[in-house]
Amino acid sequence: MRVKECLSSFMEMKWKKASRYVVYKIDEKSREVMVDKVGRPGDGYEGLAASLPLND
């Protein structure tokens, strides 16, 4: 189940500081939210901006 993966990624970012950001996406076929990219602790705004899709 992808909800657990999303929640786990968020909680690790929030409490453990294991990542700098989490980018989520919605799968069109299954209509599920899933983790698309997890930023490393040293990543900055540029890494977040580069991971976002250009056409949204």
Secondary structure as the mmCIF struct_conf table of DSSP 4:
data_model
#
loop_
_struct_conf.conf_type_id
_struct_conf.id
_struct_conf.beg_label_comp_id
_struct_conf.beg_label_asym_id
_struct_conf.beg_label_seq_id
_struct_conf.end_label_comp_id
_struct_conf.end_label_asym_id
_struct_conf.end_label_seq_id
HELX_RH_AL_P HELX_RH_AL_P1 ARG A 2 MET A 11
HELX_RH_PI_P HELX_RH_PI_P1 GLU A 12 LYS A 16
BEND BEND1 ARG A 20 ARG A 20
STRN STRN1 VAL A 22 ASP A 27
TURN_TY1_P TURN_TY1_P1 GLU A 28 ARG A 31
STRN STRN2 GLU A 32 VAL A 38
TURN_TY1_P TURN_TY1_P2 PRO A 41 GLY A 42
HELX_RH_AL_P HELX_RH_AL_P2 TYR A 45 SER A 51
BEND BEND2 LEU A 52 LEU A 52
TURN_TY1_P TURN_TY1_P3 LEU A 54 ASN A 55
#
